[in-house]
Structures are given as C-alpha cells and as structure tokens.
C-alpha cells in the first residue's frame, strides 16, 4: 500500500449524458482509466435527449479526484453538472449539536427548569460551590481548547480552520465515553490571554482538554492552568500520545522478551509529544532514553536556549552520546518517531539491537514506510489507521476524562497516566499478543471502560479524587 499524503477522497459527481453521443459504458471506462473506482450509480432523471446520473467515485486523494472529474468533463456528450465531496457533505452545518435532557411540556416544567424554581438551585450552589458537580453539566462536560497553531500536520491554520477537528474530538468523547465536550477555539496566540480566558470560562467545565497548541507555548499554558485550576487539565497531543505509546511499548517489550528497564529507546522529534513520551517512558522505568532533533542528539555538553530541551538534556542520555541519529541508534532496542517522513532508514534499523521495535508515528507519512521496514523489524507501529498497531490517542483521552470526571479529580497526574497505559495494554491478552497486534483497536468497546476505572482508582489512591469511589453519572 502506497503512503499517500492525504486521505482517500470519495466524490459524488452528477453527470448529464447526451443520449445521442455519450453512454454510461464510456463514463465507466474513463473513470477506470483514470484510476478511480465506481462505488455507486444513481439515476436521477432520464429524458429523451439526456440522462442525469450521480456517480460515487473513490479516488486516492483530492488531487486524483480532480483528475478524474477533468477526464470526465473532456468526454464528448458528458457534462459535469456538480461535484460533491462526501467528506465536506458530512461536515455541512457542523458535526455536533446540543440536546436537552428534559423536555419542557407545560408551565410546571418551565417553572422548575427556569424561573422561579431554578433560583433555589442557584442559591444551593452559591452556598456550596461543589454542588455544581451535582446540579449542573459541570459533572460531565469538558472544554476542548485550541488556538489553531498546531492542527494535525497542517501547522498554524488559525482557530476557525481548527473547528472541524475539535468537533470531531467532541464526537469521540461522546461516542467512546459518554463525555459531553465542546470546542473552544480562541482567536489569540498570547499565552497570558489564553490562560486568562480558560480560567474565566472554567466554572462550567469539569475538565480542560488542550489541543493543537504549538510548542513550546503548550508547556507553559498547561503548567499554569494545572497550577491555577482545581479541575483536570490535559494536553492530549502530549499526554494522550505518551500513554498510548507506553501501552504499545509495554506489549512490544513483552513480545520480544525484554524488560523496559533494560531497554535503550531513541526518540526523534523533541517537541510537545516527544517530551511527554520521554517523561512517560522514564516514569515507567525506562532508564536509557536518547533524544534526537534537527540539531542532533540532545546532550548536557551543549547549552540550549529552549528551556524544554535544557530539561531534556538533564534527564536523558546518561551515556552522553553525541552526533546524529546514526550515532544514537546503534544498539538501541526501540525507536520512537515523532518527527517526519524519511528520518529512519534501513541501515538505522540494521544497526539496532536484536528484535528491533519501531514506532514510526509521524502522520500522515511515518519516519519509514512499513513495507520498507518490515523485513528488518520485529514489531512495527505507526500513527495510521491503515496499518496494524495504530498508536491513536482515541484509546486514551475518552477514558482518561471519564475516570477523572467520575472521581472528580482535581488534576491528572503521572499515576493516572501510568494506570491508563497499563489498562490499554491489558486489553491485549497473552494468547492474542503478536507482532501485528500489540495495541487494541480504537473500536474495542472494552478500552474506555478499562481506562476510566483504572484512572479513577489511581486518582483515589494518589489523593487527587474528590469522590471516594468512582460512580457513573446519573
């Protein structure tokens, strides 16, 4: 399977065919010769002179789809009336909406949900603010906060362009864990203003999920909000990735018969996710982690203006290796890629220790193509859904927040993240564990429940829960 730079495109093309000139056989041939697949054909109208059909076509990507449409339009007697992208159709009007839990059917209902009886509920919360968790949507609602500066692999595209991603995240929160989440896309890149704004809107939310905020600002924003709020704050790009990575690495290590404490792990791409993954590995007991970025191996022998890299240098690379990835990868047990395509080569894998583990997680194009790496690796994982062993944050964040909300945790700490990683790993039983199955599917119904229970228990055990025992919301 080739590594495309974008997702496949599914198009609905409305064609008007002149009956005296064009035939549908001609249309099908044109689509086939252009490399497209016909998924469905619907007859819209048949007249004496023309026939109108909607043809659903699968293309490799948007560029390929345009070539197919252009080829159709160039055929004699074929008129392209309209082209609809099924992905865009799915997003028309947005993907989420708000529903009332209680119908208002009469005047009595109205007086209870609104004035005058609602005043009694307001005063109860005024006298005891913790009752907001019982009597409002705070108990089950998370804000998905972004400034649109690091959206997917698209970079700084702004808050409006980030909305479709945040809506999608809200859908996943609801589907996988029953958590109500709402996109908050902020039109500012100022760290102080973001912190002030999130603090100002925090009373309505039970948790804050930071999303797609560029490094290094994301570190300061999360640290300050965690310090100043009494609800969980979780930067998913960092910690969700780290939790799922650790879950996969735990099972990969078990498969190859190695202990995490004895492994040397090389991490490329020391941004937000790279730093969080490294902290997670260290917390799980990995003693040897070596970080590599564009400037080479991160080492204490160099001074770094970036405070995050300065921290990284102090806490990793005990052997004080220097140089490039060529130097760091020799003898390594595992490679963790959070960088970009082409970073890892066959000769790098060949220089690793026996049974090499490669997590090439750059998206959409990993550090090395799985087909290229497969003859040389024991275990291969990517961030893509079209290959085995997908490292996907969806395995973490719904259950993480479900557990945090159910326990009314004041924060999400390392103990809760480690518990989540172990819960995800535990879904893959010993009898199922193999090179192509070290991490469960995102659609595995057991994952979210296992993660939420483990997180709630860890919150209670570590003293950050406001409930003694996790209970599902009423």
N, C-alpha and C positions, 0 to 999 in steps of 0.2 A: 504494500500500500504506500503510495507516494505521500510525502509530507507537504500538504498544501499550506499556503499562508493564510487561508481563511476557510470558514465553514462552507459546506456544500450549500448551493442555492436551489431552492425549489420555486419555480415560476409558473404562474398561470397566464398563458398567452391566448388572448382572444384573436382569432383569425377569421377574416372574411374571404372565402374562396369563390372566385368566379367559376361557375359550373362549366362554362364552355371552354375554360383554359386549364384550371387547376384541379387536381384530385388530392384526396387525403393521402393516398399512397405516395405521391410526390412530397407531401409535407413530412410524412414519417421518414422517408429516405433522407431528406435534407437534415432532419434532426439527428438521425443516426450517423450520417457522415460528419456532422459537426461534433460528434462525441456526446450527445445528450441522450437521456433515457426518457421515454414516454411513460408516465405514471398513470395518467387517466385522460380520457377524452369525453367531453360532454357536448352534445348537440344543442345549441341554443336556439337556432332558427334555420329553417330551410324554405327558401323561396325559389321561384322558377329560375332566377338568374344567379343567385348567390346562396351560399350556405355559411352559417356562422357557427364556429366551434370554439370551445375553451379547451386548450391542451395543457395539461400539467406536465412540466418538464423538470427533470432533475439534472442539474449541472454541477460541475466541480466547485465553482465559486461564482461570484457576481460577474467577474470579467468573462468567464467562459459562457455564462448565461447571455451576456450581451452579444457575444459572437454568434450564438445560436439564433437569437432574435434577428440579428442583422442578416444572417443567411436566409432565414425565412422571408424577410421583407424583400430580399433581392429576387425571389422566385416570381416568374410571370403568373399573374392572376391571383397572387396571395397578398392580402393587405393585413398588416398588423394593426389591429384596432386598439388594443390595450395590453399592457404588461403589468401583472401584479406579482410582487414578491411575497410569498406566503409568510415569510418571517415578519415583514412590515405589516401585513394584514393582521397578524397576531397581536401586534403592538398598538393597533388603532385604538385611541381613547385610553391608552394605558392598560396595565395588566392586573391592577388591584382596585378594590373599591371597599367602602365601609358599609357594614350592615348593622342594624340594631338587633340586640339580643332579645329585646322585649317589645312586643307590638303595643302600640297605643291605640286602644279600641274605643275608649269612652272618656268622659270627663274625669272619672275617678282615676283612671290610669294616668291621665295627663297631670293631675294634681300630685300624684306620687312621684312620677319621674321628673317633673319640673315644679313650678311654683304651685302651691305654697309648701308642700311637704318636703321638698328637696332641701329646704333651709335647715331642717333638723339634722340631715346627714352632713351638711356643710359645717354646722356647729360641732358635731361629734368629731370631725376631722380637725377642726380648729383647736379643740381641747386636747386631742391626742393625734398628732400628725401621722403616727404609724398606722392609723386606721385607713389611710389612703390605700394601703396594700390590700385591705379587705373590701373596701367600698367603692373603689374606682378601677379603671382599666390599668392603673399602675401595676397591679399584681401580675399582669400578663403581657405587657407592652414594652417593646424595645425600639429605640431610635437607631436608624441606620444613617450615620452621619458621614458625609464626604464633602470635600471641596473640589472634586473632579480633577485633581492634579496627577493622579497615577491610576487611570482607569484601564483595567485589563492590560494589554500590551500597547494601548493606544497613547499613553502618556497624558499630558496636561490638555484635556479637551474641554474643561470647564464644567460647572455644576449642572447646566441644563442637559448637556450631552451625556452626563453620568446618570440621569434619571432612569433610563431603561434598565441599567444594571442593578440599581438599588431596588427598583420594583421587582425585578427577578429574585433578588435576595429575600425580599419580603415574602414572596410566594413560597420560597423554600423553607423559611422559618415556619410558615403556617402549615404547609403540607407535611413536613417531617417531624415537627414537634408541637404543633398547635399553638405556637407563639405568634401573637399579633405584633407586626413590625411595620414601621412607617419610614419612608425615605425623607431625610432632611439634607437637602443639597444646598450648601452655603456658598454665597457669592462673595467670598473673601479668601485670600491665602495668608492673611495675617494670623500668626499663631495666637497672639493675645486675644484677638477678636473671636477666633474660633472657640477658644476656651471659655471666654465670657458668654458667648451665645449658647453653647451647650449647657453650661451651668444654669443659665437663665431659663432654659426650656426643660431642665431635668425633672422638675416636680411631677410631671405627668408620666414619666417613664420609669420602668423598673430596671432598665439596663441600657447601656450605650454601646452599640457596635460601630466602631470606627472603621471606615472602608475607603480604600483607594486614595489615601493621602500620601503625598510624596515624602521620601526620606531626605534629610534627617528630621524634618519637622514633625513627622508622625510620632517619633520617640518622645519629644518634649510634650506634645499635645496629650498623648496617652498618660505620661507620667504625672502631669499636672492635674488632669481630670481624675485620675485614680486617687491622688492625694486630696483633692478638694470635694469629691462627691462621695456619698455613702451608698452608692449603687454600683453594680459591676460595670467596668469599662474594659472593653476587649477589642484590640485592633486585630481583626481577623486575618488580614494579609500577613501579619507576623505570626500570631499565636495559633490560628487555625491551621496554617500550613505546617507549623512546627509540631503540633500534636499529631496530625495525620502522618507526617514524615516519621516521627518516632514510632508510631504504631506499626508502620510498614517495616521499619528497620529492625524492630524487635522480632518480628516474624521471619524476616530475611536472615537475621543472625541465628535464630533457632534452626532454620532450614539448613544452613551451612555448618552448623555445629560450632559457632563462635560465641563468646561472651562479649557483651557490649563494652565491658571494662577493658577488654584486651584488644579492642579494635582501634585502628587509626582511621579517622574519617577526614576526607578532604572536602571542603565546602568552597564552591566558586560562586561569586556574586554576593558581596558582603554589604547588602542593603538591608532594608527592614526585615524581609523574610529570612535572609541569610543569618543575620544576627540572632533573631528569635529561634531559628532552628538550632544554632550553635548553643544558645543558652539551654534549650530543651535537652540537647544531647548531653551536655555537661551535667544537668540536673539528674539525668537518667543513669549517670555513672560512666559515660564515655570519658576516658582520661586524655586521649590524644585527638585533638581536633586542629586542623591546619586550614586557615582561611586564605583564599586567593582571589584577588580582584584585578582590575585592569593594570594596576601598578605592580602586580606581582604578589608574592607571599607576604602576608601581614606578620611583622616581626617586631619584637621590642627594640631591636637595634636601629629602628627608624623612628623619627618623630612624625606624628600625624596631626594636622590641623583639625581634622574631623574627630570630635570627642568620642564618637561611637567606635571608630577604628582604634583610637587610643585605648579604649576599654578592651576592645577585642584583642589587641596586641598583648595586654597584660594578663589575659585569662586563657589564652590558647598558645599553640605552637611551643610546647615545653622544650622541644629539641632545638628550637630557634633555627629552623630551616630557612633558607633564603632562596631567591631566584624566582622562577616562574612555575606554572603548573607542571612542566616537565620535571622539575626538581621535587615538588611536593608529592606527586602521585606515585612515585617509586615505592613499592612495598605497601601501599595503602590497601586497607580492606574494603573500604566503601567510598564512593564518590557521590556527593550531593550537589546537584547543579541547580542554581537559581540565577543563572546568568543569561546566556543566549545561544543561538544555534552555532554549531561548528566549534565550540570550545573544546570538546573532548574528541580525541582521535583514537583510532585503533591501537596505535603504538602506546598511548597512555594506558589503555586497559591491559595491554600485554605486559606492562611494567608493574601492574598491581600485584598484590598477594594472590595466593590461590583462591579459587571460588570468588572472584570479584563481584561486588554488589554495586550496581549503578542506578542511581536515582537521577535521571535527567529531566528536570521538572520545568524548564523554560517552556513557555506557552506562547503561541501555538507550535513553535518549532523547537524541539528539545536540543540539548547540547550535542547529542549524537543521535542519528536515526536508529531506532530499534532494530531494523533489518540489518544495518551495518554492524551494530554491536553484538547482536545475538550469538554469533559463533564464538565470541570471546568472553561473554559474561555468564555468571551462574544465575544471577537474579537481575532483572531489568524492570524499572518502574518509570513512568512519565506522569505528566500532568494532564494527559489527553484521554478522552473517553473512548477513542477508537483503538486503544491498545490495552493489553492486560495490565493490572496493578496500577490503576489510576490513583494518584495522590490528590484527592479532592477535598477541599475544605468543608464541603457539604456533610462529610462524615463527622465533623466536629461541631460547628457552630450552633446548629439547631438544638442538639442535646446538651451542649455546654450551657446555653442560656436557659433551657428548660430546667436543668438542675439548679442553676443559680437562682432563677426566679422561684422555684418550688421551695428552696431552702432560705429564700430572702437573704442571700449572701450580700455582704457589704462590698465585696471585691471578688475578683477571680485570681487566685494565687497559684503558685507553682504546684502545690499539692493537688489542686483541682485539675490542672492541665495534665499532670502525670497520670492521674486517675482516668481521665478521658482517653489518653493514649492506650493505656492498658486495657480499657474496656473495648476500644475499637479492635485492638489486636486479638482479644479473646474471642471475638465472633468467628474467627477462622480456626476451626478445630484441628487438632493434630492429624486427624485422618484426611482432612481436606487440604492441608498445607502443601503447596508445591511451588515450583518456580514461577508459575503463571497465576498463582492465587495466594498472595501474601496479605492482601487487604480486601475487606468486604466491598461489595457493590454499594454505591450510594443509594440504591433502591432496596437494600436489605432492611426489612422492617424492624429487625432486632437492634440495629445500631443506635438509633436515637434514644430508645428506652434504656439500653445498657449504659450509654454515656451519661444520661441525665441522672440515673440512680447513683452511678459512681461519683459524679461531680457533687451531688447533694451530700453523699456520705463523707466525701473529702472536705466539703465546706464545714460540716458539723465537727468533724474530727480536728480540723485545723483552727476552729474557733471563730470562723467568719460568718456562720449561719445565724440568722435571727429566728429560725424555727428549729426546734429540736429534731424534728423528723420531717422529711420531705413529704408533701401531700400534693396530689394533682389539684389544679384549680377547679372550683365548683362550676 
